[in-house]
Every structure is written in C-alpha cells, then in structure tokens.
Amino acid sequence: MRIFRHVTANNVSLRPLPFLRELSMESYLVENESILMLDDNEFAEVSLIDVELSLKNGRKYSDGRIDMLIQYGRDTFGIVELKLGALNFLHLEQLEEYMTEKEQLFETYIKPNPDLDLEYTDVNWVGVMVGSDISTDLREKIENAYQIKDNIPVAALTISRFRGEDNQLYVITDTIFKNNSRNFDRTKYDYNGEKYNKGRLVLAVIKDHVISGGSTTYTELKNNFPDNLQGPVGVFTTKEEALLKYERTGYKRFYINEDELLKLEDGNVISVSTQWGIGNINNFIDHARGLGYKIDKEKT
C-alpha cells in the first residue's frame, strides 16, 4: 500500500491558502505532474495527455467531462477527477461512470496519437481522485485496495496549499493507493546491484554505455540501440528534440531533468525515452544482454 506525504516546506510558518477553483488545482497539477506519481514502479513515470476532455454519455444521464487524462509509463492511463472539497463516495461514483466509457476515451484521445502506437487491449487503467480532503469511509475503502469493474485500481490524493511567512507558496500532498489488481506487471529489474522499474532500467543501461565509451557519437549510439527496440518514439533522442516535443504537445515522453540528460563526446546531449512497458521492455533487455549487460528480474 502506498500512503505518503510530500512536503515542500522547510522550517517555515505556514497559513492555509486553499485553491478557490478546480481550474487552479488543475493548473498546479499540469505544471507539477510528478505529484500524480502513485508508486516507484509502474506508476512512477507520469505524463499528461490532455485536460477538460468531453466524453459522450460519460454520466448516467448525460455527457461527461474528464478533468485530466494522464499516462503512466507506456501502457497505463489514468482518469483524474478533481474536487475542491473533501472526496466522498459521490465522487467515486462519478469516476466509475467515466470508466464505463474508457474505450471511447481510448479511441478518441489516445489511439490517434502516433507516438503511442497502442491497441485498446494493450492498455491498463487507473482512477485517480484529487481533493482537499477525503472522507474517512472512502479513505478506508481505497486503503483496502478497492477496484472498479474490470480490476481497475483507484487512488486518492489530497492537496493542501499554504503561504509561508517568506511569502512563498507551499503544497502538501497525501497519496492513498493500494494496487492488488492482477492487470499490472509489477516486475522490477536488478542491474549493477540496484533495482529499477522499466524506464529507469533503460536510462541506467544507456548511461553506463555512454560513460564506458561504448558509443561516443549520436550515430554510434543509434546503431547500438536502434529506435525499433522501443517503438515510435525511439530509445532516445536529442535534448533539443525532447524539449521541443514537450513544449509543442505537453507530452513528456523523455527524461528531461538535468540529472537525467547524457552528453556524448560529439557534443550531443540526449534524452532517454520514458515509454516502456510490458510490450517493449523485453526487446530492450534481450538486446542489452547481447551487448554484455547483465540484467535480471527481481526475485520475489
């Protein structure tokens, strides 16, 4: 079970500054999508697909509107429902209604994206509720690994915003999530004495390959780790291309933090893809093993 608190304040006196509109909360999450991380494995790599999406017949007696559609790794998608107040069972019911139209959501907003290259049967789903608080009964239900129809897990996040005596904004988030769904591949990988999820494993191998001098130029690295190991976005691209794609689409498909970028001897700086799932990670692992890298599945 995942229950953790993210605190951005440090020895600063705080006073409450609640979000006044759902759009303000939404904007904060768009700019800080990592807040929606639910664990350190299959729900660790978060990227935004879109916001304010219409959904025909999304409610029992009317059309609906999805607040946020997000992606975890390569093949898991989340419907995010935002509420200003405390989360309760009515909000869970609304999320469940939206999930009945997940195939429509996929066909309308996911399948047309050429970077994703997925079929409906390839993907998993998770429901995410976000509010300022949560009722005791609903918290208990989610802590007990509640699932929507089709074994879809549900998470809840609470967000509290404050202004410090230094006039800075601070945000505290609590995440409640327990995923017992059999839909998900929870495999972690042992590499060089560390345990990694799929995306971080690829980043670690490429980083070691670059540091060891296995490839000194962009072209050499492409030859050693060709795009088809990943699929439509490739194993890596240049920093400039990754940032351009992020700025143009809002989709974070590559590791772009400074400590995640890799510099080659020819001067190119590369960003490694975050888009790894059960459908392509074995391609990469088999290829990396062929180059001499020792990778093992975590023993359970």
C-alpha positions as CSV (number, residue, x, y, z in Angstrom):
1,M,0.0,0.0,0.0
2,R,1.2,3.5,-0.9
3,I,0.5,6.2,1.7
4,F,3.0,9.0,1.6
5,R,3.2,12.8,2.2
6,H,5.1,15.2,0.0
7,V,6.0,18.4,1.9
8,T,7.7,21.3,0.2
9,A,8.1,23.5,3.3
10,N,11.2,23.5,5.5
11,N,11.0,25.2,8.9
12,V,8.7,27.9,7.6
13,S,5.5,29.0,9.4
14,L,2.5,28.4,7.1
15,R,-1.1,29.6,6.8
16,P,-3.7,27.9,4.7
17,L,-4.3,29.1,1.1
18,P,-6.9,26.8,-0.4
19,F,-7.5,26.5,-4.1
20,L,-10.5,28.7,-5.0
21,R,-11.3,26.9,-8.3
22,E,-10.8,23.5,-9.7
23,L,-9.0,25.1,-12.6
24,S,-6.4,26.5,-10.2
25,M,-5.8,23.0,-8.9
26,E,-5.7,21.6,-12.4
27,S,-3.1,24.2,-13.4
28,Y,-1.0,23.3,-10.5
29,L,-1.1,19.6,-11.4
30,V,-0.3,20.4,-15.1
31,E,2.8,22.2,-14.0
32,N,3.7,19.6,-11.4
33,E,2.6,16.3,-12.9
34,S,5.0,14.3,-10.8
35,I,2.6,14.9,-7.9
36,L,0.4,12.3,-9.5
37,M,3.1,9.6,-9.1
38,L,1.4,6.7,-7.2
39,D,4.4,4.4,-6.5
40,D,8.0,3.9,-7.5
41,N,7.3,1.2,-10.1
42,E,4.5,1.0,-12.7
43,F,3.0,4.3,-11.6
44,A,6.3,6.3,-11.3
45,E,6.6,7.9,-14.7
46,V,3.8,10.4,-15.2
47,S,2.9,12.4,-18.2
48,L,-0.1,14.5,-19.1
49,I,-2.2,13.6,-22.2
50,D,-4.8,16.4,-22.0
51,V,-7.3,18.2,-19.8
52,E,-11.0,19.1,-20.0
53,L,-12.0,16.2,-22.3
54,S,-15.6,15.7,-23.4
55,L,-17.0,12.2,-23.0
56,K,-20.3,11.3,-24.7
57,N,-22.6,9.5,-22.3
58,G,-19.9,9.8,-19.7
59,R,-22.5,10.2,-16.9
60,K,-25.5,8.0,-16.2
61,Y,-28.0,10.6,-17.7
62,S,-25.8,13.0,-19.6
63,D,-22.5,13.6,-21.3
64,G,-19.4,13.9,-19.1
65,R,-16.1,15.8,-19.0
66,I,-12.8,14.4,-17.9
67,D,-10.7,16.8,-15.8
68,M,-7.4,15.2,-16.8
69,L,-6.2,12.2,-18.8
70,I,-2.7,11.1,-17.8
71,Q,-0.3,8.3,-18.7
72,Y,1.9,6.1,-16.5
73,G,4.9,4.6,-18.4
74,R,3.9,3.3,-21.8
75,D,0.7,1.4,-21.4
76,T,-1.3,2.6,-18.4
77,F,-3.7,5.5,-18.5
78,G,-5.4,7.4,-15.7
79,I,-8.7,9.3,-15.5
80,V,-8.2,12.1,-12.9
81,E,-11.3,13.6,-11.2
82,L,-10.7,16.9,-9.3
83,K,-12.7,18.3,-6.5
84,L,-12.2,21.4,-4.4
85,G,-13.6,19.9,-1.2
86,A,-13.4,16.6,0.6
87,L,-13.6,13.5,-1.6
88,N,-16.6,11.2,-0.9
89,F,-18.5,8.3,-2.4
90,L,-20.4,10.5,-4.9
91,H,-17.0,11.4,-6.5
92,L,-16.1,7.7,-6.6
93,E,-19.4,7.0,-8.3
94,Q,-18.7,9.7,-10.9
95,L,-15.2,8.2,-11.6
96,E,-16.8,4.8,-12.0
97,E,-19.3,6.2,-14.6
98,Y,-16.4,7.7,-16.6
99,M,-14.6,4.4,-16.6
100,T,-17.5,2.7,-18.3
101,E,-16.6,4.8,-21.3
102,K,-12.9,4.1,-21.3
103,E,-12.9,2.5,-24.7
104,Q,-14.4,5.7,-26.1
105,L,-11.7,7.7,-24.3
106,F,-9.1,5.5,-25.9
107,E,-10.4,5.7,-29.4
108,T,-10.9,9.5,-29.3
109,Y,-7.9,10.7,-27.4
110,I,-5.2,8.0,-27.2
111,K,-5.3,5.9,-30.4
112,P,-4.9,8.9,-32.8
113,N,-1.6,9.9,-31.1
114,P,1.2,8.5,-33.4
115,D,3.7,8.4,-30.5
116,L,1.6,5.9,-28.5
117,D,1.2,3.0,-31.0
118,L,-1.2,1.0,-28.7
119,E,-4.3,-1.1,-29.2
120,Y,-7.1,-0.9,-26.7
121,T,-6.4,-4.4,-25.5
122,D,-2.8,-3.4,-24.7
123,V,-3.6,-0.8,-22.1
124,N,-4.4,-0.7,-18.4
125,W,-6.4,1.9,-16.5
126,V,-6.4,3.6,-13.1
127,G,-8.8,6.0,-11.5
128,V,-7.4,9.0,-9.6
129,M,-9.4,11.3,-7.4
130,V,-7.9,14.6,-6.2
131,G,-9.4,16.9,-3.5
132,S,-8.5,19.0,-0.5
133,D,-9.5,16.2,2.0
134,I,-11.1,12.7,1.9
135,S,-13.9,11.2,4.0
136,T,-12.9,8.5,6.5
137,D,-15.0,5.8,4.9
138,L,-13.7,6.5,1.4
139,R,-10.1,6.5,2.6
140,E,-10.6,3.1,4.3
141,K,-12.1,1.7,1.1
142,I,-9.1,2.8,-1.0
143,E,-6.6,1.6,1.6
144,N,-8.3,-1.8,1.3
145,A,-7.4,-1.9,-2.5
146,Y,-10.8,-1.0,-3.9
147,Q,-11.2,-1.7,-7.6
148,I,-13.6,-0.5,-10.2
149,K,-15.1,-3.0,-12.7
150,D,-12.5,-4.8,-14.8
151,N,-10.0,-4.8,-12.0
152,I,-9.2,-1.1,-12.2
153,P,-7.5,0.2,-9.1
154,V,-8.3,3.6,-7.5
155,A,-6.1,6.2,-5.9
156,A,-6.9,9.3,-3.9
157,L,-4.7,12.4,-3.4
158,T,-5.3,15.3,-1.1
159,I,-3.7,18.6,-1.8
160,S,-3.3,21.4,0.8
161,R,-1.8,24.7,-0.3
162,F,-0.2,27.3,2.1
163,R,1.6,30.6,2.0
164,G,4.7,30.8,4.1
165,E,5.9,33.7,6.2
166,D,8.5,34.2,3.5
167,N,5.6,34.8,1.1
168,Q,6.3,31.6,-0.9
169,L,3.7,29.1,-1.8
170,Y,4.0,25.6,-0.3
171,V,1.9,22.5,-1.1
172,I,1.4,19.3,0.9
173,T,0.0,16.2,-0.8
174,D,-1.1,12.9,0.6
175,T,-1.4,9.8,-1.6
176,I,-3.5,6.8,-0.8
177,F,-3.1,3.9,-3.1
178,K,-3.1,0.1,-2.8
179,N,-3.0,-1.8,-6.1
180,N,-3.9,-5.5,-5.9
181,S,-5.2,-5.6,-9.5
182,R,-3.9,-8.6,-11.5
183,N,-3.9,-6.4,-14.6
184,F,-0.5,-4.9,-13.9
185,D,3.1,-6.2,-14.4
186,R,5.0,-5.3,-11.2
187,T,8.3,-6.6,-12.4
188,K,11.4,-4.8,-11.2
189,Y,14.9,-5.5,-12.5
190,D,18.3,-6.0,-10.9
191,Y,21.1,-4.2,-12.6
192,N,24.5,-3.4,-11.1
193,G,23.3,-4.0,-7.6
194,E,20.3,-1.7,-7.9
195,K,16.6,-2.3,-8.5
196,Y,14.8,-0.4,-11.3
197,N,11.4,-0.1,-12.9
198,K,11.3,-0.4,-16.7
199,G,12.0,3.2,-17.7
200,R,14.8,3.7,-15.1
201,L,16.4,0.5,-16.1
202,V,16.8,1.7,-19.7
203,L,18.1,5.0,-18.5
204,A,20.7,3.3,-16.3
205,V,21.9,1.0,-19.1
206,I,22.2,3.8,-21.7
207,K,24.0,6.0,-19.1
208,D,26.6,3.2,-18.4
209,H,27.0,2.6,-22.1
210,V,27.8,6.2,-22.7
211,I,30.1,6.6,-19.7
212,S,32.1,3.5,-20.6
213,G,32.7,4.8,-24.1
214,G,30.6,2.1,-25.8
215,S,29.3,4.8,-28.1
216,T,30.9,8.2,-28.5
217,T,28.6,9.8,-31.1
218,Y,24.9,10.1,-31.6
219,T,25.0,7.9,-34.7
220,E,27.0,5.2,-33.0
221,L,24.5,5.1,-30.1
222,K,21.6,4.9,-32.5
223,N,23.3,1.9,-34.2
224,N,23.8,0.2,-30.8
225,F,20.3,1.0,-29.6
226,P,18.1,1.3,-32.6
227,D,14.7,3.0,-32.4
228,N,12.7,-0.2,-33.1
229,L,13.7,-1.5,-29.6
230,Q,11.2,1.0,-28.2
231,G,8.7,1.7,-31.0
232,P,7.5,5.1,-32.4
233,V,9.4,7.5,-30.2
234,G,12.7,5.6,-30.2
235,V,15.1,4.6,-27.3
236,F,16.4,8.2,-27.1
237,T,16.6,11.5,-28.9
238,T,18.4,14.8,-28.6
239,K,17.7,17.0,-25.7
240,E,16.5,19.7,-28.1
241,E,14.0,17.4,-29.8
242,A,12.7,16.1,-26.5
243,L,12.2,19.6,-25.1
244,L,10.6,20.7,-28.4
245,K,8.1,17.8,-28.3
246,Y,7.3,18.6,-24.7
247,E,6.7,22.3,-25.4
248,R,4.7,21.6,-28.5
249,T,2.5,18.8,-27.3
250,G,2.7,18.9,-23.5
251,Y,3.5,15.2,-23.5
252,K,6.6,14.2,-21.5
253,R,7.9,11.3,-23.4
254,F,11.6,11.5,-22.4
255,Y,13.7,12.1,-19.3
256,I,14.5,15.8,-19.5
257,N,15.7,16.8,-16.0
258,E,19.3,17.9,-15.9
259,D,20.5,14.9,-13.9
260,E,18.9,12.6,-16.5
261,L,20.5,14.0,-19.6
262,L,23.5,12.3,-21.1
263,K,26.3,14.1,-23.0
264,L,28.1,12.3,-25.8
265,E,31.7,13.0,-26.9
266,D,30.5,14.5,-30.2
267,G,28.7,17.3,-28.2
268,N,25.2,15.9,-28.5
269,V,23.1,15.8,-25.3
270,I,20.5,13.0,-25.3
271,S,17.2,12.3,-23.6
272,V,16.2,8.7,-23.0
273,S,12.6,7.6,-23.6
274,T,10.2,7.1,-20.6
275,Q,7.9,5.0,-22.8
276,W,8.5,1.4,-21.6
277,G,6.0,-1.3,-20.7
278,I,5.4,-5.0,-20.9
279,G,5.1,-4.7,-24.7
280,N,8.6,-3.4,-25.4
281,I,10.9,-3.8,-22.4
282,N,11.9,-7.3,-23.2
283,N,13.1,-6.2,-26.6
284,F,15.5,-3.8,-24.9
285,I,16.6,-6.2,-22.3
286,D,17.4,-9.0,-24.8
287,H,19.3,-6.5,-26.9
288,A,21.2,-5.1,-23.9
289,R,22.2,-8.6,-22.7
290,G,23.5,-9.3,-26.2
291,L,25.8,-6.3,-25.7
292,G,27.1,-7.8,-22.4
293,Y,24.8,-6.1,-19.9
294,K,23.7,-8.3,-17.0
295,I,20.0,-7.7,-16.2
296,D,17.9,-10.0,-14.0
297,K,14.3,-9.9,-13.0
298,E,13.9,-9.2,-9.3
299,K,13.5,-12.3,-7.3
300,T,10.2,-12.4,-5.4
